[in-house]
Every structure is written in structure tokens, then in C-alpha cells.
Amino acid sequence: MPSWLKIENNGMVFHKAKTSFNNKIKLIFFYKIFKKKLNIMMLSENYRFQILENYFQKYGFVIVRGALEKQTAKYISMQFKMMEQAKYFMETGKKSDEFDKSYFQDKQVLFATSIWGLPFSDTLLLLLQDKIEDVIGKKLLPCYSAARIIYEGSWMRVHKDRESCEYSATLCLSEDEENPYPIFMENYYGEVNEIYLTPGDMIVYKGTDLFHWREVYKGKEHMQAFLHYVDADRSEGTR
């Protein structure tokens, strides 16, 4: 359950002992209050998604705070780091203190570890699909996922995405708190937005329509996951 939709039980404990008539009345009373609050929160959730969808349709992107619990994001980032170091050792025979930060880089982002289709990123691709569909108001087909560890000196050029990244989400997994790393996103009106995400936050955007980029990173380490989808109603022929 997301952080903005939690139900606390206030430490209520139900015993197996015989319940008195008065206690039954109290339980019925609390149950009615609980049910009313739950209905209100569910309406609030639907209203929140409607607001996000309207914003997305107008500007081409939207920020979803707390898409993942921070502890979950921390677990995934630790797992990713271990995968990176293990893969590097298996391929080069070198230990982590000899790590070459450009070894796993791609042409788009230098001085960064970029790996496609990891088990955790593919899991996020499916796990967050429903939430992303609610945000943009469309049914989607998952295409692929990737994850990246960004190191000092890295940057991402100004670009739009290819067709297989029609709808994308960038999810922050970890950050150097002393050097937050924004993504720059141009909206449908040509306005540039400097967007900061903390672990667990994600930005959903129409990657094929909007220019986006990152400037030179000055921190120690920043981790992200990338989730890419296409419109389920217009997916035929998309590569």
C-alpha cells in the first residue's frame, strides 16, 4: 500500500475470549467508522490519479511521489550494486577497488553502468504498470526495462526516445543527498522543467514527444530504473 494511502489499526487487538454485548456494540461502531474512512481514502486515491492524468495530458509528463516505499528502493539499489560488482569481477577478474566506471557505459550516457533487462527492473516494469496506466489513462504493453548507476562526470544528451519507449518512467532508486541530480524535461509548451526525484519517486513521460536530458553529474553515485511501454491500442508495427 502506498505511503499516501495507509490505514493504521491503533494497536487494536481482538481476543478469543467471549465478547460482551457492549463490546460488540463498540466493535460495530468502530467497524462503521473504519469502513467510512476506507471509502473516503479510496475516493481520494481515484481523485489523485485523475489529477495526475489531467496533468499528464496537458504537459506530457507527471511526477509520482512515493511510487515505491523508500526501504524497497534501498533494497533494490543495494542488490543492483552487488550485481554490478559481481558481473565486473566475472568478466574482468578485477575487484571492486579496481572498478572502471566506464566499463558498462553505453553511447548515450558515459561514466555510468547501464544494464538492460535485469530481474529487478523487469519486475518493476510489470509491478508498476497498473499505476502508470492509471496516471496516463491508457492501457499499455511493456517493452523493456533498464537500470543505471551514474558516476561523477556523467551526463545525458538532449534527446527524444524511439518508438519502443513511447511511454516511459524513470524511477529514482538512490541518490547522493549532498548532490541531488535533476532531470530536465521540456513540456508540450516548450517550457523546460528542472525535476528532482528522491528514492521511490518516479516521473512518467511521453518519451517520443518530449526532449529530456541531464547535465554533468557532480555527485558520487545516483541510481535509476527505466521502464518503457507502448500504447496497447497502437502497438502493431512498433519496434
CYANA upper distance limits for C-alpha pairs under 8 A (distance plus 0.5 A):
  1 MET  CA      5 LEU  CA      6.97
  1 MET  CA      6 LYS  CA      7.08
  2 PRO  CA      6 LYS  CA      7.41
  2 PRO  CA     66 GLY  CA      7.34
  2 PRO  CA     67 ALA  CA      7.45
  2 PRO  CA     68 LEU  CA      7.74
  2 PRO  CA     69 GLU  CA      7.57
  3 SER  CA     66 GLY  CA      7.04
  3 SER  CA     69 GLU  CA      7.49
  4 TRP  CA     66 GLY  CA      8.31
  5 LEU  CA     41 MET  CA      7.32
  5 LEU  CA     45 GLU  CA      7.97
  7 ILE  CA     38 LEU  CA      8.39
 19 THR  CA     23 ASN  CA      6.57
 19 THR  CA     24 LYS  CA      7.02
 20 SER  CA     24 LYS  CA      6.79
 21 PHE  CA     25 ILE  CA      6.88
 22 ASN  CA     26 LYS  CA      6.79
 23 ASN  CA     27 LEU  CA      6.62
 24 LYS  CA     28 ILE  CA      6.70
 25 ILE  CA     29 PHE  CA      6.68
 26 LYS  CA     30 PHE  CA      6.65
 27 LEU  CA     31 TYR  CA      6.45
 28 ILE  CA     32 LYS  CA      6.74
 29 PHE  CA     33 ILE  CA      6.93
 30 PHE  CA     34 PHE  CA      6.49
 31 TYR  CA     35 LYS  CA      6.53
 32 LYS  CA     36 LYS  CA      6.63
 33 ILE  CA     37 LYS  CA      6.69
 34 PHE  CA     38 LEU  CA      6.62
 35 LYS  CA     39 ASN  CA      6.73
 36 LYS  CA     40 ILE  CA      6.79
 37 LYS  CA     41 MET  CA      6.64
 38 LEU  CA     42 MET  CA      6.65
 39 ASN  CA     43 LEU  CA      6.72
 40 ILE  CA     44 SER  CA      6.66
 41 MET  CA     45 GLU  CA      6.63
 42 MET  CA     46 ASN  CA      6.83
 43 LEU  CA     47 TYR  CA      6.58
 44 SER  CA     48 ARG  CA      6.51
 45 GLU  CA     49 PHE  CA      6.84
 46 ASN  CA     50 GLN  CA      6.73
 47 TYR  CA     51 ILE  CA      6.79
 48 ARG  CA     52 LEU  CA      6.82
 49 PHE  CA     53 GLU  CA      6.53
 49 PHE  CA    134 ASP  CA      6.74
 49 PHE  CA    135 VAL  CA      6.15
 50 GLN  CA     54 ASN  CA      6.67
 50 GLN  CA    135 VAL  CA      7.85
 51 ILE  CA     55 TYR  CA      6.76
 52 LEU  CA     56 PHE  CA      6.62
 52 LEU  CA     62 VAL  CA      6.99
 52 LEU  CA    135 VAL  CA      6.11
 52 LEU  CA    136 ILE  CA      8.15
 53 GLU  CA     57 GLN  CA      6.68
 53 GLU  CA    134 ASP  CA      7.69
 53 GLU  CA    135 VAL  CA      5.21
 53 GLU  CA    136 ILE  CA      5.51
 53 GLU  CA    137 GLY  CA      6.65
 54 ASN  CA     58 LYS  CA      6.81
 55 TYR  CA     59 TYR  CA      6.56
 55 TYR  CA     60 GLY  CA      8.16
 55 TYR  CA     61 PHE  CA      7.90
 55 TYR  CA     62 VAL  CA      6.98
 56 PHE  CA     60 GLY  CA      5.35
 56 PHE  CA     61 PHE  CA      5.35
 56 PHE  CA     62 VAL  CA      5.77
 56 PHE  CA    135 VAL  CA      7.87
 56 PHE  CA    136 ILE  CA      6.70
 56 PHE  CA    205 TYR  CA      8.10
 57 GLN  CA     61 PHE  CA      8.29
 57 GLN  CA    136 ILE  CA      7.65
 58 LYS  CA    188 TYR  CA      7.92
 59 TYR  CA    187 ASN  CA      5.67
 59 TYR  CA    188 TYR  CA      5.73
 59 TYR  CA    189 TYR  CA      7.83
 60 GLY  CA    187 ASN  CA      6.40
 60 GLY  CA    188 TYR  CA      6.54
 60 GLY  CA    205 TYR  CA      6.24
 60 GLY  CA    206 LYS  CA      6.08
 60 GLY  CA    209 ASP  CA      8.37
 60 GLY  CA    210 LEU  CA      7.76
 61 PHE  CA    187 ASN  CA      7.60
 61 PHE  CA    203 ILE  CA      7.45
 61 PHE  CA    204 VAL  CA      5.98
 61 PHE  CA    205 TYR  CA      4.52
 61 PHE  CA    206 LYS  CA      6.87
 62 VAL  CA    135 VAL  CA      8.49
 62 VAL  CA    203 ILE  CA      6.24
 62 VAL  CA    204 VAL  CA      5.91
 62 VAL  CA    205 TYR  CA      7.00
 63 ILE  CA    201 ASP  CA      7.95
 63 ILE  CA    202 MET  CA      6.47
 63 ILE  CA    203 ILE  CA      4.89
 63 ILE  CA    204 VAL  CA      6.85
 64 VAL  CA    201 ASP  CA      6.39
 64 VAL  CA    202 MET  CA      5.83
 64 VAL  CA    203 ILE  CA      6.51
 64 VAL  CA    204 VAL  CA      8.02
 65 ARG  CA    200 GLY  CA      7.57
 65 ARG  CA    201 ASP  CA      5.02
 65 ARG  CA    202 MET  CA      6.98
 66 GLY  CA     70 LYS  CA      8.05
 66 GLY  CA    200 GLY  CA      5.58
 66 GLY  CA    201 ASP  CA      5.47
 66 GLY  CA    202 MET  CA      8.24
 67 ALA  CA    200 GLY  CA      6.07
 67 ALA  CA    201 ASP  CA      6.00
 67 ALA  CA    202 MET  CA      6.96
 68 LEU  CA     72 THR  CA      6.96
 68 LEU  CA     73 ALA  CA      6.91
 68 LEU  CA    199 PRO  CA      8.47
 68 LEU  CA    200 GLY  CA      4.88
 68 LEU  CA    201 ASP  CA      7.31
 69 GLU  CA     73 ALA  CA      6.90
 69 GLU  CA    200 GLY  CA      6.26
 70 LYS  CA     74 LYS  CA      6.63
 70 LYS  CA    199 PRO  CA      6.35
 70 LYS  CA    200 GLY  CA      5.82
 71 GLN  CA     75 TYR  CA      6.70
 72 THR  CA     76 ILE  CA      6.77
 72 THR  CA    200 GLY  CA      8.35
 73 ALA  CA     77 SER  CA      6.63
 73 ALA  CA    172 CYS  CA      8.34
 73 ALA  CA    173 LEU  CA      5.48
 73 ALA  CA    174 SER  CA      7.58
 73 ALA  CA    199 PRO  CA      6.60
 73 ALA  CA    200 GLY  CA      6.15
 74 LYS  CA     78 MET  CA      6.71
 74 LYS  CA    173 LEU  CA      7.07
 74 LYS  CA    174 SER  CA      7.19
 74 LYS  CA    199 PRO  CA      8.10
 75 TYR  CA     79 GLN  CA      6.76
 76 ILE  CA     80 PHE  CA      6.59
 76 ILE  CA    120 PHE  CA      7.66
 76 ILE  CA    173 LEU  CA      7.65
 77 SER  CA     81 LYS  CA      6.73
 77 SER  CA    173 LEU  CA      6.23
 77 SER  CA    174 SER  CA      6.86
 77 SER  CA    223 MET  CA      7.38
 78 MET  CA     82 MET  CA      6.88
 79 GLN  CA     83 MET  CA      6.75
 80 PHE  CA     84 GLU  CA      6.69
 81 LYS  CA     85 GLN  CA      6.83
 82 MET  CA     86 ALA  CA      6.53
 83 MET  CA     87 LYS  CA      6.46
 84 GLU  CA     88 TYR  CA      6.62
 84 GLU  CA    113 THR  CA      8.15
 85 GLN  CA     89 PHE  CA      6.69
 85 GLN  CA     95 LYS  CA      8.12
 85 GLN  CA     96 SER  CA      6.60
 85 GLN  CA     99 PHE  CA      8.44
 86 ALA  CA     90 MET  CA      6.70
 87 LYS  CA     91 GLU  CA      6.67
 88 TYR  CA     92 THR  CA      6.39
 88 TYR  CA     93 GLY  CA      7.84
 88 TYR  CA     94 LYS  CA      7.56
 88 TYR  CA     95 LYS  CA      8.35
 88 TYR  CA     99 PHE  CA      8.11
 89 PHE  CA     93 GLY  CA      5.04
 89 PHE  CA     94 LYS  CA      5.54
 89 PHE  CA     95 LYS  CA      6.35
 89 PHE  CA     96 SER  CA      8.18
 94 LYS  CA     98 GLU  CA      6.60
 94 LYS  CA     99 PHE  CA      7.64
 95 LYS  CA     99 PHE  CA      7.14
101 LYS  CA    105 GLN  CA      8.16
101 LYS  CA    111 PHE  CA      5.93
101 LYS  CA    112 ALA  CA      6.68
101 LYS  CA    113 THR  CA      7.50
101 LYS  CA    151 TYR  CA      7.58
102 SER  CA    110 LEU  CA      7.09
102 SER  CA    111 PHE  CA      5.09
102 SER  CA    112 ALA  CA      6.63
102 SER  CA    113 THR  CA      7.69
103 TYR  CA    113 THR  CA      7.78
104 PHE  CA    112 ALA  CA      7.11
104 PHE  CA    113 THR  CA      5.08
104 PHE  CA    114 SER  CA      6.34
104 PHE  CA    115 ILE  CA      7.92
105 GLN  CA    109 VAL  CA      6.94
105 GLN  CA    110 LEU  CA      5.82
105 GLN  CA    111 PHE  CA      6.36
105 GLN  CA    112 ALA  CA      5.50
105 GLN  CA    113 THR  CA      5.67
105 GLN  CA    114 SER  CA      6.22
106 ASP  CA    110 LEU  CA      6.77
106 ASP  CA    112 ALA  CA      8.25
106 ASP  CA    113 THR  CA      8.44
106 ASP  CA    114 SER  CA      7.02
108 GLN  CA    156 MET  CA      6.81
108 GLN  CA    157 ARG  CA      7.42
109 VAL  CA    154 SER  CA      7.00
109 VAL  CA    155 TRP  CA      6.40
109 VAL  CA    156 MET  CA      5.71
109 VAL  CA    157 ARG  CA      8.14
110 LEU  CA    154 SER  CA      5.94
110 LEU  CA    155 TRP  CA      7.22
110 LEU  CA    156 MET  CA      8.38
111 PHE  CA    150 ILE  CA      7.23
111 PHE  CA    151 TYR  CA      6.32
111 PHE  CA    152 GLU  CA      7.77
111 PHE  CA    153 GLY  CA      7.09
111 PHE  CA    154 SER  CA      5.55
112 ALA  CA    148 ARG  CA      7.08
112 ALA  CA    149 ILE  CA      5.95
112 ALA  CA    150 ILE  CA      4.97
112 ALA  CA    151 TYR  CA      6.12
112 ALA  CA    154 SER  CA      6.99
113 THR  CA    148 ARG  CA      5.83
113 THR  CA    149 ILE  CA      5.48
113 THR  CA    150 ILE  CA      7.09
114 SER  CA    146 ALA  CA      7.60
114 SER  CA    147 ALA  CA      6.39
114 SER  CA    148 ARG  CA      4.99
114 SER  CA    149 ILE  CA      7.23
115 ILE  CA    146 ALA  CA      6.19
115 ILE  CA    147 ALA  CA      6.10
115 ILE  CA    148 ARG  CA      7.01
116 TRP  CA    144 TYR  CA      8.22
116 TRP  CA    145 SER  CA      6.47
116 TRP  CA    146 ALA  CA      4.59
116 TRP  CA    147 ALA  CA      6.93
117 GLY  CA    121 SER  CA      6.84
117 GLY  CA    122 ASP  CA      6.27
117 GLY  CA    144 TYR  CA      7.13
117 GLY  CA    145 SER  CA      5.83
117 GLY  CA    146 ALA  CA      6.11
118 LEU  CA    122 ASP  CA      6.57
118 LEU  CA    145 SER  CA      8.08
118 LEU  CA    146 ALA  CA      7.39
118 LEU  CA    147 ALA  CA      8.08
119 PRO  CA    123 THR  CA      6.59
120 PHE  CA    124 LEU  CA      6.74
121 SER  CA    125 LEU  CA      6.64
121 SER  CA    145 SER  CA      6.16
121 SER  CA    146 ALA  CA      6.62
121 SER  CA    147 ALA  CA      7.12
121 SER  CA    225 ALA  CA      6.87
121 SER  CA    226 PHE  CA      8.01
121 SER  CA    227 LEU  CA      8.06
122 ASP  CA    126 LEU  CA      7.12
122 ASP  CA    144 TYR  CA      7.60
122 ASP  CA    145 SER  CA      6.11
122 ASP  CA    146 ALA  CA      8.35
123 THR  CA    127 LEU  CA      6.40
124 LEU  CA    128 LEU  CA      6.23
124 LEU  CA    129 GLN  CA      8.49
124 LEU  CA    227 LEU  CA      8.04
125 LEU  CA    129 GLN  CA      6.68
125 LEU  CA    142 PRO  CA      7.31
125 LEU  CA    144 TYR  CA      7.94
125 LEU  CA    145 SER  CA      6.83
125 LEU  CA    227 LEU  CA      5.87
125 LEU  CA    228 HIS  CA      7.99
126 LEU  CA    130 ASP  CA      8.50
126 LEU  CA    142 PRO  CA      7.77
128 LEU  CA    132 ILE  CA      6.75
129 GLN  CA    133 GLU  CA      6.58
129 GLN  CA    140 LEU  CA      8.07
129 GLN  CA    142 PRO  CA      8.25
130 ASP  CA    134 ASP  CA      6.74
131 LYS  CA    135 VAL  CA      6.80
132 ILE  CA    136 ILE  CA      6.81
132 ILE  CA    204 VAL  CA      7.71
133 GLU  CA    137 GLY  CA      6.05
133 GLU  CA    138 LYS  CA      5.79
133 GLU  CA    139 LYS  CA      6.24
133 GLU  CA    140 LEU  CA      7.09
134 ASP  CA    138 LYS  CA      7.67
138 LYS  CA    231 ASP  CA      7.42
138 LYS  CA    232 ALA  CA      8.38
139 LYS  CA    231 ASP  CA      6.81
139 LYS  CA    232 ALA  CA      6.04
139 LYS  CA    233 ASP  CA      8.00
140 LEU  CA    229 TYR  CA      6.53
140 LEU  CA    230 VAL  CA      6.07
140 LEU  CA    231 ASP  CA      5.29
140 LEU  CA    232 ALA  CA      5.11
140 LEU  CA    233 ASP  CA      8.46
141 LEU  CA    229 TYR  CA      5.94
141 LEU  CA    230 VAL  CA      5.88
141 LEU  CA    231 ASP  CA      6.84
141 LEU  CA    232 ALA  CA      5.71
141 LEU  CA    235 SER  CA      8.12
142 PRO  CA    227 LEU  CA      8.48
142 PRO  CA    228 HIS  CA      6.80
142 PRO  CA    229 TYR  CA      4.97
142 PRO  CA    230 VAL  CA      7.18
143 CYS  CA    164 SER  CA      6.96
143 CYS  CA    165 CYS  CA      8.04
143 CYS  CA    228 HIS  CA      6.11
143 CYS  CA    229 TYR  CA      5.58
143 CYS  CA    230 VAL  CA      7.44
144 TYR  CA    227 LEU  CA      7.00
144 TYR  CA    228 HIS  CA      6.06
144 TYR  CA    229 TYR  CA      7.80
145 SER  CA    225 ALA  CA      7.86
145 SER  CA    226 PHE  CA      5.98
145 SER  CA    227 LEU  CA      5.24
145 SER  CA    228 HIS  CA      6.60
146 ALA  CA    225 ALA  CA      6.32
146 ALA  CA    226 PHE  CA      5.58
146 ALA  CA    227 LEU  CA      7.34
147 ALA  CA    223 MET  CA      7.96
147 ALA  CA    224 GLN  CA      6.13
147 ALA  CA    225 ALA  CA      4.71
147 ALA  CA    226 PHE  CA      6.41
148 ARG  CA    223 MET  CA      6.18
148 ARG  CA    224 GLN  CA      5.82
148 ARG  CA    225 ALA  CA      6.90
149 ILE  CA    221 GLU  CA      7.15
149 ILE  CA    222 HIS  CA      6.18
149 ILE  CA    223 MET  CA      5.02
149 ILE  CA    224 GLN  CA      7.15
150 ILE  CA    154 SER  CA      6.82
150 ILE  CA    217 TYR  CA      8.29
150 ILE  CA    221 GLU  CA      6.08
150 ILE  CA    222 HIS  CA      5.52
150 ILE  CA    223 MET  CA      6.70
151 TYR  CA    217 TYR  CA      7.53
151 TYR  CA    219 GLY  CA      7.57
151 TYR  CA    220 LYS  CA      6.35
151 TYR  CA    221 GLU  CA      5.50
151 TYR  CA    222 HIS  CA      7.32
152 GLU  CA    216 VAL  CA      8.23
152 GLU  CA    217 TYR  CA      5.73
152 GLU  CA    218 LYS  CA      5.60
152 GLU  CA    219 GLY  CA      5.99
152 GLU  CA    220 LYS  CA      6.19
152 GLU  CA    221 GLU  CA      7.50
153 GLY  CA    216 VAL  CA      6.11
153 GLY  CA    217 TYR  CA      5.76
153 GLY  CA    218 LYS  CA      6.78
154 SER  CA    215 GLU  CA      8.46
154 SER  CA    216 VAL  CA      6.01
154 SER  CA    217 TYR  CA      5.85
155 TRP  CA    213 TRP  CA      8.48
155 TRP  CA    214 ARG  CA      6.08
155 TRP  CA    215 GLU  CA      5.68
155 TRP  CA    216 VAL  CA      5.08
155 TRP  CA    217 TYR  CA      6.67
156 MET  CA    213 TRP  CA      5.82
156 MET  CA    214 ARG  CA      5.36
156 MET  CA    215 GLU  CA      7.02
156 MET  CA    216 VAL  CA      8.31
157 ARG  CA    213 TRP  CA      5.94
157 ARG  CA    214 ARG  CA      7.29
157 ARG  CA    215 GLU  CA      8.44
158 VAL  CA    211 PHE  CA      6.73
158 VAL  CA    212 HIS  CA      6.08
158 VAL  CA    213 TRP  CA      5.13
158 VAL  CA    214 ARG  CA      8.14
159 HIS  CA    211 PHE  CA      5.71
159 HIS  CA    212 HIS  CA      6.28
159 HIS  CA    213 TRP  CA      7.15
160 LYS  CA    207 GLY  CA      6.39
160 LYS  CA    208 THR  CA      5.81
160 LYS  CA    209 ASP  CA      6.97
160 LYS  CA    210 LEU  CA      6.43
160 LYS  CA    211 PHE  CA      5.49
160 LYS  CA    212 HIS  CA      7.15
161 ASP  CA    165 CYS  CA      6.27
161 ASP  CA    166 GLU  CA      7.61
161 ASP  CA    207 GLY  CA      5.55
161 ASP  CA    208 THR  CA      5.18
161 ASP  CA    209 ASP  CA      8.27
162 ARG  CA    166 GLU  CA      7.50
162 ARG  CA    207 GLY  CA      8.26
162 ARG  CA    208 THR  CA      6.50
163 GLU  CA    208 THR  CA      6.91
163 GLU  CA    230 VAL  CA      8.23
163 GLU  CA    238 THR  CA      6.72
163 GLU  CA    239 ARG  CA      6.92
164 SER  CA    228 HIS  CA      7.58
164 SER  CA    229 TYR  CA      7.20
164 SER  CA    230 VAL  CA      6.76
164 SER  CA    238 THR  CA      6.76
164 SER  CA    239 ARG  CA      6.07
165 CYS  CA    207 GLY  CA      6.62
165 CYS  CA    208 THR  CA      7.22
165 CYS  CA    228 HIS  CA      5.43
165 CYS  CA    229 TYR  CA      6.25
165 CYS  CA    230 VAL  CA      7.07
166 GLU  CA    206 LYS  CA      6.42
166 GLU  CA    207 GLY  CA      5.97
166 GLU  CA    208 THR  CA      5.70
166 GLU  CA    228 HIS  CA      7.66
166 GLU  CA    229 TYR  CA      6.60
166 GLU  CA    230 VAL  CA      5.64
166 GLU  CA    231 ASP  CA      7.86
167 TYR  CA    204 VAL  CA      7.80
167 TYR  CA    205 TYR  CA      6.46
167 TYR  CA    206 LYS  CA      5.33
167 TYR  CA    207 GLY  CA      6.21
167 TYR  CA    208 THR  CA      7.99
167 TYR  CA    228 HIS  CA      6.44
167 TYR  CA    229 TYR  CA      5.62
167 TYR  CA    230 VAL  CA      6.34
167 TYR  CA    231 ASP  CA      8.09
168 SER  CA    204 VAL  CA      6.20
168 SER  CA    205 TYR  CA      6.01
168 SER  CA    206 LYS  CA      6.91
168 SER  CA    207 GLY  CA      6.42
168 SER  CA    226 PHE  CA      7.61
168 SER  CA    227 LEU  CA      6.06
168 SER  CA    228 HIS  CA      4.99
168 SER  CA    229 TYR  CA      6.65
169 ALA  CA    202 MET  CA      6.88
169 ALA  CA    203 ILE  CA      5.97
169 ALA  CA    204 VAL  CA      4.81
169 ALA  CA    205 TYR  CA      6.86
169 ALA  CA    226 PHE  CA      6.28
169 ALA  CA    227 LEU  CA      5.59
169 ALA  CA    228 HIS  CA      7.08
170 THR  CA    202 MET  CA      5.88
170 THR  CA    203 ILE  CA      5.92
170 THR  CA    204 VAL  CA      7.19
170 THR  CA    224 GLN  CA      7.16
170 THR  CA    225 ALA  CA      6.35
170 THR  CA    226 PHE  CA      5.27
170 THR  CA    227 LEU  CA      7.06
171 LEU  CA    197 LEU  CA      8.50
171 LEU  CA    199 PRO  CA      8.24
171 LEU  CA    200 GLY  CA      7.17
171 LEU  CA    201 ASP  CA      6.40
171 LEU  CA    202 MET  CA      4.67
171 LEU  CA    203 ILE  CA      7.18
171 LEU  CA    224 GLN  CA      6.00
171 LEU  CA    225 ALA  CA      5.60
171 LEU  CA    226 PHE  CA      6.86
172 CYS  CA    197 LEU  CA      6.63
172 CYS  CA    198 THR  CA      6.55
172 CYS  CA    199 PRO  CA      5.33
172 CYS  CA    200 GLY  CA      6.24
172 CYS  CA    201 ASP  CA      6.24
172 CYS  CA    202 MET  CA      6.66
172 CYS  CA    223 MET  CA      6.76
172 CYS  CA    224 GLN  CA      5.19
172 CYS  CA    225 ALA  CA      7.15
173 LEU  CA    198 THR  CA      8.22
173 LEU  CA    199 PRO  CA      5.22
173 LEU  CA    200 GLY  CA      6.57
173 LEU  CA    222 HIS  CA      8.28
173 LEU  CA    223 MET  CA      5.71
173 LEU  CA    224 GLN  CA      5.75
173 LEU  CA    225 ALA  CA      7.51
174 SER  CA    198 THR  CA      7.75
174 SER  CA    199 PRO  CA      5.61
174 SER  CA    222 HIS  CA      6.21
174 SER  CA    223 MET  CA      5.56
174 SER  CA    224 GLN  CA      7.70
175 GLU  CA    179 ASN  CA      8.27
175 GLU  CA    180 PRO  CA      7.03
175 GLU  CA    181 TYR  CA      8.14
175 GLU  CA    198 THR  CA      7.54
175 GLU  CA    199 PRO  CA      7.42
175 GLU  CA    221 GLU  CA      6.89
175 GLU  CA    222 HIS  CA      5.05
175 GLU  CA    223 MET  CA      6.97
176 ASP  CA    180 PRO  CA      6.58
176 ASP  CA    219 GLY  CA      6.59
176 ASP  CA    220 LYS  CA      6.72
176 ASP  CA    221 GLU  CA      6.45
176 ASP  CA    222 HIS  CA      6.76
178 GLU  CA    219 GLY  CA      7.92
179 ASN  CA    218 LYS  CA      7.19
179 ASN  CA    219 GLY  CA      5.51
179 ASN  CA    220 LYS  CA      8.42
180 PRO  CA    196 TYR  CA      7.56
180 PRO  CA    219 GLY  CA      8.05
181 TYR  CA    196 TYR  CA      7.10
181 TYR  CA    197 LEU  CA      8.44
181 TYR  CA    217 TYR  CA      7.24
181 TYR  CA    219 GLY  CA      8.39
181 TYR  CA    222 HIS  CA      8.03
182 PRO  CA    194 GLU  CA      6.53
182 PRO  CA    195 ILE  CA      5.63
182 PRO  CA    196 TYR  CA      5.13
182 PRO  CA    197 LEU  CA      7.60
182 PRO  CA    214 ARG  CA      7.27
183 ILE  CA    194 GLU  CA      6.51
183 ILE  CA    195 ILE  CA      5.83
183 ILE  CA    196 TYR  CA      7.22
183 ILE  CA    212 HIS  CA      7.66
183 ILE  CA    213 TRP  CA      6.56
183 ILE  CA    214 ARG  CA      5.61
183 ILE  CA    215 GLU  CA      8.44
184 PHE  CA    192 VAL  CA      7.04
184 PHE  CA    193 ASN  CA      6.04
184 PHE  CA    194 GLU  CA      5.22
184 PHE  CA    195 ILE  CA      6.67
184 PHE  CA    212 HIS  CA      5.97
184 PHE  CA    213 TRP  CA      5.83
184 PHE  CA    214 ARG  CA      6.47
185 MET  CA    192 VAL  CA      6.15
185 MET  CA    193 ASN  CA      5.64
185 MET  CA    194 GLU  CA      7.15
185 MET  CA    195 ILE  CA      7.92
185 MET  CA    210 LEU  CA      7.50
185 MET  CA    211 PHE  CA      6.74
185 MET  CA    212 HIS  CA      5.04
185 MET  CA    213 TRP  CA      7.37
186 GLU  CA    190 GLY  CA      6.07
186 GLU  CA    191 GLU  CA      5.85
186 GLU  CA    192 VAL  CA      4.87
186 GLU  CA    193 ASN  CA      6.58
186 GLU  CA    210 LEU  CA      6.27
186 GLU  CA    211 PHE  CA      5.96
186 GLU  CA    212 HIS  CA      6.72
187 ASN  CA    191 GLU  CA      6.02
187 ASN  CA    192 VAL  CA      7.10
187 ASN  CA    193 ASN  CA      8.01
187 ASN  CA    210 LEU  CA      6.76
187 ASN  CA    211 PHE  CA      8.48
188 TYR  CA    209 ASP  CA      8.49
188 TYR  CA    210 LEU  CA      7.56
197 LEU  CA    201 ASP  CA      6.00
197 LEU  CA    202 MET  CA      7.20
197 LEU  CA    203 ILE  CA      8.42
205 TYR  CA    210 LEU  CA      8.19
206 LYS  CA    210 LEU  CA      6.73
207 GLY  CA    211 PHE  CA      8.03
230 VAL  CA    234 ARG  CA      8.07
230 VAL  CA    235 SER  CA      6.55
231 ASP  CA    235 SER  CA      6.22
